[in-house]
Amino acid sequence: MDNKDDKRTQLIRAMLARPGGADAAERQLLPWRSLALHLSPLIGESGFNALYARTGRLLAPQHRWLTNGPSSQTLDALFRTLAEDLARAEPAQAAQANEALLTTFTRLLTELIGEGLTTRLIDSAWNGVQAPNNAGEQK
């Protein structure tokens, strides 16, 4: 892991460690909703879904209990499925899987758009304005 991976990992862990008024399930989805809100205008909802589906396929061997849905689903359906999967798991297992998903997703995004832009996007998504609950409704 190089310094660039370390920076993304630090951003992910800081986002996941944030206290909040929402329940645990919603706190786990907040990074995803924020990313969708910031990335959908750039890569589209279908691009976000394709990247998430690839992430799921890569992590399927380690986290067989995660649903790997179609890349053509809506963001709302994706988030609903993720929330259901994480709710069924033990809290520590869910937290580990969510971190692995975010780490893999952002690594794949980095491979597509570069380290600098990825870091700026996730920093803006997670350290800027809180994402609304309807972030998945972007078209």
VOMAR-644420 format. One record per residue (C-alpha): y, z, x; residue in one letter. Coordinates in steps of 0.2 Angstrom, whole numbers. Example, Ala and Ser with C-alpha at 12.3 -4.5 7.8 and 13.67 -1.06 7.14 Angstrom:
residues 2
<rec><v>-22</v><w>39</w><u>62</u><aa>a</aa></rec>
<rec><v>-5</v><w>36</w><u>68</u><aa>s</aa></rec>
This chain:
residues 139
<rec><v>0</v><w>0</w><u>0</u><aa>m</aa></rec>
<rec><v>17</v><w>-5</w><u>7</u><aa>d</aa></rec>
<rec><v>34</v><w>2</w><u>4</u><aa>n</aa></rec>
<rec><v>37</v><w>-10</w><u>-10</u><aa>k</aa></rec>
<rec><v>21</v><w>-4</w><u>-19</u><aa>d</aa></rec>
<rec><v>27</v><w>14</w><u>-16</u><aa>d</aa></rec>
<rec><v>44</v><w>10</w><u>-24</u><aa>k</aa></rec>
<rec><v>35</v><w>3</w><u>-40</u><aa>r</aa></rec>
<rec><v>23</v><w>17</w><u>-40</u><aa>t</aa></rec>
<rec><v>37</v><w>30</w><u>-39</u><aa>q</aa></rec>
<rec><v>46</v><w>22</w><u>-53</u><aa>l</aa></rec>
<rec><v>30</v><w>22</w><u>-64</u><aa>i</aa></rec>
<rec><v>26</v><w>40</w><u>-60</u><aa>r</aa></rec>
<rec><v>44</v><w>45</w><u>-63</u><aa>a</aa></rec>
<rec><v>44</v><w>36</w><u>-80</u><aa>m</aa></rec>
<rec><v>27</v><w>43</w><u>-85</u><aa>l</aa></rec>
<rec><v>32</v><w>61</w><u>-80</u><aa>a</aa></rec>
<rec><v>48</v><w>61</w><u>-91</u><aa>r</aa></rec>
<rec><v>49</v><w>75</w><u>-104</u><aa>p</aa></rec>
<rec><v>54</v><w>69</w><u>-121</u><aa>g</aa></rec>
<rec><v>55</v><w>74</w><u>-139</u><aa>g</aa></rec>
<rec><v>42</v><w>61</w><u>-144</u><aa>a</aa></rec>
<rec><v>24</v><w>65</w><u>-145</u><aa>d</aa></rec>
<rec><v>12</v><w>62</w><u>-130</u><aa>a</aa></rec>
<rec><v>6</v><w>45</w><u>-138</u><aa>a</aa></rec>
<rec><v>24</v><w>38</w><u>-140</u><aa>e</aa></rec>
<rec><v>29</v><w>44</w><u>-122</u><aa>r</aa></rec>
<rec><v>14</v><w>34</w><u>-115</u><aa>q</aa></rec>
<rec><v>20</v><w>19</w><u>-125</u><aa>l</aa></rec>
<rec><v>39</v><w>21</w><u>-120</u><aa>l</aa></rec>
<rec><v>37</v><w>12</w><u>-103</u><aa>p</aa></rec>
<rec><v>28</v><w>-3</w><u>-112</u><aa>w</aa></rec>
<rec><v>41</v><w>-4</w><u>-126</u><aa>r</aa></rec>
<rec><v>55</v><w>-4</w><u>-113</u><aa>s</aa></rec>
<rec><v>46</v><w>-17</w><u>-102</u><aa>l</aa></rec>
<rec><v>44</v><w>-28</w><u>-117</u><aa>a</aa></rec>
<rec><v>62</v><w>-26</w><u>-122</u><aa>l</aa></rec>
<rec><v>68</v><w>-32</w><u>-105</u><aa>h</aa></rec>
<rec><v>55</v><w>-45</w><u>-101</u><aa>l</aa></rec>
<rec><v>52</v><w>-54</w><u>-117</u><aa>s</aa></rec>
<rec><v>69</v><w>-63</w><u>-116</u><aa>p</aa></rec>
<rec><v>64</v><w>-69</w><u>-99</u><aa>l</aa></rec>
<rec><v>45</v><w>-73</w><u>-100</u><aa>i</aa></rec>
<rec><v>43</v><w>-73</w><u>-119</u><aa>g</aa></rec>
<rec><v>32</v><w>-62</w><u>-130</u><aa>e</aa></rec>
<rec><v>17</v><w>-74</w><u>-126</u><aa>s</aa></rec>
<rec><v>21</v><w>-72</w><u>-107</u><aa>g</aa></rec>
<rec><v>21</v><w>-53</w><u>-109</u><aa>f</aa></rec>
<rec><v>5</v><w>-53</w><u>-119</u><aa>n</aa></rec>
<rec><v>-4</v><w>-65</w><u>-106</u><aa>a</aa></rec>
<rec><v>1</v><w>-54</w><u>-92</u><aa>l</aa></rec>
<rec><v>-5</v><w>-38</w><u>-101</u><aa>y</aa></rec>
<rec><v>-21</v><w>-47</w><u>-106</u><aa>a</aa></rec>
<rec><v>-24</v><w>-51</w><u>-87</u><aa>r</aa></rec>
<rec><v>-20</v><w>-33</w><u>-83</u><aa>t</aa></rec>
<rec><v>-34</v><w>-28</w><u>-95</u><aa>g</aa></rec>
<rec><v>-47</v><w>-40</w><u>-89</u><aa>r</aa></rec>
<rec><v>-44</v><w>-33</w><u>-71</u><aa>l</aa></rec>
<rec><v>-45</v><w>-15</w><u>-76</u><aa>l</aa></rec>
<rec><v>-60</v><w>-18</w><u>-88</u><aa>a</aa></rec>
<rec><v>-73</v><w>-12</w><u>-75</u><aa>p</aa></rec>
<rec><v>-65</v><w>4</w><u>-72</u><aa>q</aa></rec>
<rec><v>-59</v><w>8</w><u>-90</u><aa>h</aa></rec>
<rec><v>-72</v><w>0</w><u>-101</u><aa>r</aa></rec>
<rec><v>-65</v><w>10</w><u>-116</u><aa>w</aa></rec>
<rec><v>-49</v><w>0</w><u>-116</u><aa>l</aa></rec>
<rec><v>-48</v><w>-14</w><u>-129</u><aa>t</aa></rec>
<rec><v>-45</v><w>-31</w><u>-121</u><aa>n</aa></rec>
<rec><v>-37</v><w>-40</w><u>-136</u><aa>g</aa></rec>
<rec><v>-32</v><w>-58</w><u>-137</u><aa>p</aa></rec>
<rec><v>-16</v><w>-63</w><u>-128</u><aa>s</aa></rec>
<rec><v>-10</v><w>-71</w><u>-144</u><aa>s</aa></rec>
<rec><v>-7</v><w>-55</w><u>-153</u><aa>q</aa></rec>
<rec><v>10</v><w>-48</w><u>-157</u><aa>t</aa></rec>
<rec><v>18</v><w>-35</w><u>-146</u><aa>l</aa></rec>
<rec><v>16</v><w>-23</w><u>-161</u><aa>d</aa></rec>
<rec><v>-2</v><w>-26</w><u>-162</u><aa>a</aa></rec>
<rec><v>-4</v><w>-24</w><u>-143</u><aa>l</aa></rec>
<rec><v>5</v><w>-7</w><u>-143</u><aa>f</aa></rec>
<rec><v>-5</v><w>-1</w><u>-158</u><aa>r</aa></rec>
<rec><v>-21</v><w>-5</w><u>-150</u><aa>t</aa></rec>
<rec><v>-16</v><w>3</w><u>-134</u><aa>l</aa></rec>
<rec><v>-10</v><w>19</w><u>-143</u><aa>a</aa></rec>
<rec><v>-27</v><w>20</w><u>-152</u><aa>e</aa></rec>
<rec><v>-36</v><w>18</w><u>-136</u><aa>d</aa></rec>
<rec><v>-26</v><w>31</w><u>-127</u><aa>l</aa></rec>
<rec><v>-28</v><w>43</w><u>-141</u><aa>a</aa></rec>
<rec><v>-47</v><w>42</w><u>-141</u><aa>r</aa></rec>
<rec><v>-48</v><w>46</w><u>-123</u><aa>a</aa></rec>
<rec><v>-46</v><w>63</w><u>-115</u><aa>e</aa></rec>
<rec><v>-28</v><w>66</w><u>-110</u><aa>p</aa></rec>
<rec><v>-31</v><w>65</w><u>-91</u><aa>a</aa></rec>
<rec><v>-41</v><w>49</w><u>-93</u><aa>q</aa></rec>
<rec><v>-28</v><w>42</w><u>-104</u><aa>a</aa></rec>
<rec><v>-14</v><w>46</w><u>-92</u><aa>a</aa></rec>
<rec><v>-24</v><w>39</w><u>-77</u><aa>q</aa></rec>
<rec><v>-28</v><w>23</w><u>-87</u><aa>a</aa></rec>
<rec><v>-10</v><w>20</w><u>-93</u><aa>n</aa></rec>
<rec><v>-4</v><w>22</w><u>-75</u><aa>e</aa></rec>
<rec><v>-17</v><w>10</w><u>-69</u><aa>a</aa></rec>
<rec><v>-11</v><w>-2</w><u>-82</u><aa>l</aa></rec>
<rec><v>7</v><w>-1</w><u>-78</u><aa>l</aa></rec>
<rec><v>4</v><w>-2</w><u>-59</u><aa>t</aa></rec>
<rec><v>-7</v><w>-18</w><u>-61</u><aa>t</aa></rec>
<rec><v>5</v><w>-26</w><u>-74</u><aa>f</aa></rec>
<rec><v>20</v><w>-23</w><u>-62</u><aa>t</aa></rec>
<rec><v>10</v><w>-29</w><u>-47</u><aa>r</aa></rec>
<rec><v>5</v><w>-45</w><u>-57</u><aa>l</aa></rec>
<rec><v>23</v><w>-47</w><u>-62</u><aa>l</aa></rec>
<rec><v>29</v><w>-46</w><u>-44</u><aa>t</aa></rec>
<rec><v>17</v><w>-60</w><u>-39</u><aa>e</aa></rec>
<rec><v>26</v><w>-71</w><u>-52</u><aa>l</aa></rec>
<rec><v>44</v><w>-67</w><u>-50</u><aa>i</aa></rec>
<rec><v>45</v><w>-57</w><u>-34</u><aa>g</aa></rec>
<rec><v>47</v><w>-39</w><u>-28</u><aa>e</aa></rec>
<rec><v>66</v><w>-38</w><u>-29</u><aa>g</aa></rec>
<rec><v>68</v><w>-44</w><u>-47</u><aa>l</aa></rec>
<rec><v>53</v><w>-34</w><u>-53</u><aa>t</aa></rec>
<rec><v>60</v><w>-18</w><u>-46</u><aa>t</aa></rec>
<rec><v>77</v><w>-22</w><u>-53</u><aa>r</aa></rec>
<rec><v>69</v><w>-26</w><u>-70</u><aa>l</aa></rec>
<rec><v>58</v><w>-10</w><u>-71</u><aa>i</aa></rec>
<rec><v>72</v><w>1</w><u>-65</u><aa>d</aa></rec>
<rec><v>84</v><w>-6</w><u>-78</u><aa>s</aa></rec>
<rec><v>71</v><w>-5</w><u>-92</u><aa>a</aa></rec>
<rec><v>66</v><w>13</w><u>-87</u><aa>w</aa></rec>
<rec><v>82</v><w>21</w><u>-81</u><aa>n</aa></rec>
<rec><v>94</v><w>12</w><u>-93</u><aa>g</aa></rec>
<rec><v>95</v><w>14</w><u>-112</u><aa>v</aa></rec>
<rec><v>79</v><w>21</w><u>-121</u><aa>q</aa></rec>
<rec><v>69</v><w>7</w><u>-129</u><aa>a</aa></rec>
<rec><v>69</v><w>7</w><u>-148</u><aa>p</aa></rec>
<rec><v>53</v><w>9</w><u>-157</u><aa>n</aa></rec>
<rec><v>54</v><w>-9</w><u>-163</u><aa>n</aa></rec>
<rec><v>54</v><w>-16</w><u>-146</u><aa>a</aa></rec>
<rec><v>38</v><w>-25</w><u>-150</u><aa>g</aa></rec>
<rec><v>47</v><w>-34</w><u>-164</u><aa>e</aa></rec>
<rec><v>57</v><w>-46</w><u>-152</u><aa>q</aa></rec>
<rec><v>53</v><w>-64</w><u>-156</u><aa>k</aa></rec>
